[in-house]
Amino acid sequence: MIKLLPDKVGEYLKIQTLTGHKEPVNISAIQATYQHWSESSKTIIIDIMDGAGPVASVLLLGNIQKLNLDFEEVKPYGFSRILERKCQRVWEAENRMDEVAELEFIHAGRFLISIKGEQLRHADLWDFADKLDLNGLK
């Protein structure tokens, strides 16, 4: 899984990779932290969880059920919603007061992809996500 998280994605450079952080609960996952090359306060954390296995499959099923809901909450400082994007159900949220944005979707029916950005808007995260090649996840 490490190769699918490249050293550079757009204007973001990978500064940390973490594997095995969910092994104590029998979940296979990888996490990488990226930082904008010139604005170090802009960071993105991507977490990829493999939904195989008894514990992970239960978590994945819960996320599949959540993503099948129609949901939208709009507040003066941000939003949280579930929608369809590029033929895929996704959850996206943005809090402009805290300058945090998040995305969550399931890839290939098995992998839960969570992307969280600090000092960023949700459009910035989608730009980052669109540059990832997730075809190696099978």
C-alpha positions as CSV (number, residue, x, y, z in Angstrom):
1,M,0.0,0.0,0.0
2,I,2.9,2.4,0.6
3,K,3.5,2.9,-3.2
4,L,0.0,4.1,-3.8
5,L,0.8,7.1,-1.5
6,P,3.4,8.9,-3.5
7,D,6.0,11.3,-2.1
8,K,4.3,14.2,-3.9
9,V,0.7,14.9,-4.7
10,G,0.2,18.2,-6.5
11,E,1.8,20.9,-4.3
12,Y,1.9,18.6,-1.3
13,L,4.9,16.7,-0.1
14,K,4.6,13.6,2.1
15,I,6.2,14.2,5.5
16,Q,5.1,11.0,7.3
17,T,3.8,7.5,6.7
18,L,2.3,5.4,9.4
19,T,1.5,1.7,9.0
20,G,0.3,-0.8,11.5
21,H,-1.4,1.9,13.7
22,K,-4.7,-0.1,13.7
23,E,-3.2,-3.6,14.0
24,P,-4.0,-3.8,17.7
25,V,-7.7,-4.0,16.7
26,N,-6.9,-6.3,13.7
27,I,-7.4,-3.7,11.0
28,S,-5.0,-3.2,8.2
29,A,-4.5,0.5,7.4
30,I,-2.0,3.1,6.2
31,Q,-1.9,6.8,7.0
32,A,0.2,9.5,5.3
33,T,0.6,13.2,6.2
34,Y,1.2,15.7,3.5
35,Q,2.3,19.3,3.8
36,H,2.0,22.1,1.3
37,W,5.5,22.8,-0.2
38,S,5.4,26.6,0.6
39,E,2.6,27.0,3.2
40,S,3.5,24.6,6.0
41,S,0.3,25.3,7.9
42,K,-1.7,23.5,5.1
43,T,-1.6,19.8,5.9
44,I,-3.6,16.8,4.6
45,I,-3.8,13.4,6.4
46,I,-5.1,10.5,4.3
47,D,-6.1,7.3,6.0
48,I,-6.8,4.1,4.0
49,M,-8.4,1.2,5.9
50,D,-8.7,-2.2,4.3
51,G,-12.3,-3.5,4.9
52,A,-11.2,-7.1,4.9
53,G,-11.3,-9.0,8.1
54,P,-14.0,-9.4,10.8
55,V,-13.5,-6.1,12.6
56,A,-12.8,-3.9,9.6
57,S,-15.7,-5.4,7.6
58,V,-18.2,-4.3,10.4
59,L,-16.7,-0.8,10.3
60,L,-16.9,-0.7,6.5
61,L,-20.5,-1.9,6.5
62,G,-21.4,0.9,9.0
63,N,-19.8,3.5,6.6
64,I,-21.5,2.0,3.6
65,Q,-24.9,2.4,5.4
66,K,-24.0,6.0,6.4
67,L,-23.0,6.9,2.9
68,N,-26.3,5.6,1.5
69,L,-28.2,8.2,3.5
70,D,-29.3,11.5,2.0
71,F,-28.0,14.1,4.5
72,E,-27.1,17.8,4.5
73,E,-26.4,20.1,7.4
74,V,-25.6,23.8,6.6
75,K,-24.3,26.2,9.3
76,P,-23.1,29.7,9.0
77,Y,-19.5,28.5,9.4
78,G,-19.6,25.3,7.3
79,F,-21.5,22.2,6.2
80,S,-21.6,18.4,6.4
81,R,-23.3,16.4,3.6
82,I,-23.5,13.1,1.8
83,L,-23.8,13.2,-1.9
84,E,-22.9,11.5,-5.1
85,R,-19.7,12.5,-6.9
86,K,-18.3,10.8,-9.9
87,C,-20.7,7.9,-9.5
88,Q,-19.7,7.4,-5.9
89,R,-21.3,8.2,-2.6
90,V,-19.1,10.6,-0.5
91,W,-19.3,12.4,2.8
92,E,-17.8,15.9,2.9
93,A,-17.6,18.5,5.6
94,E,-16.0,21.9,6.1
95,N,-15.7,24.1,9.1
96,R,-14.5,27.5,8.1
97,M,-14.1,28.7,11.7
98,D,-11.6,25.9,12.5
99,E,-10.3,25.8,8.9
100,V,-10.8,22.1,8.7
101,A,-12.2,20.0,5.8
102,E,-12.9,16.3,5.6
103,L,-13.8,13.8,2.9
104,E,-14.8,10.1,3.2
105,F,-15.6,7.5,0.6
106,I,-15.3,3.8,-0.1
107,H,-13.1,2.7,-3.0
108,A,-13.6,-0.6,-4.8
109,G,-16.2,-1.7,-2.3
110,R,-13.5,-2.5,0.2
111,F,-11.3,0.4,1.2
112,L,-12.4,3.3,3.4
113,I,-10.6,6.5,2.3
114,S,-10.6,9.3,4.8
115,I,-8.9,12.6,4.0
116,K,-8.7,15.5,6.4
117,G,-7.2,18.9,5.7
118,E,-6.1,21.7,8.0
119,Q,-6.1,25.3,6.8
120,L,-8.0,24.1,3.7
121,R,-11.4,24.0,2.1
122,H,-13.2,20.9,0.8
123,A,-12.4,21.9,-2.8
124,D,-8.7,21.7,-2.0
125,L,-9.2,18.2,-0.7
126,W,-11.0,17.1,-3.8
127,D,-8.2,18.5,-5.9
128,F,-5.8,16.4,-3.8
129,A,-8.0,13.3,-4.0
130,D,-8.4,13.6,-7.7
131,K,-4.6,13.5,-8.1
132,L,-4.3,10.2,-6.2
133,D,-4.1,6.9,-8.2
134,L,-6.1,4.5,-6.2
135,N,-6.2,1.8,-8.9
136,G,-3.5,-0.2,-6.9
137,L,-6.1,-0.9,-4.2
138,K,-7.8,-4.1,-5.1
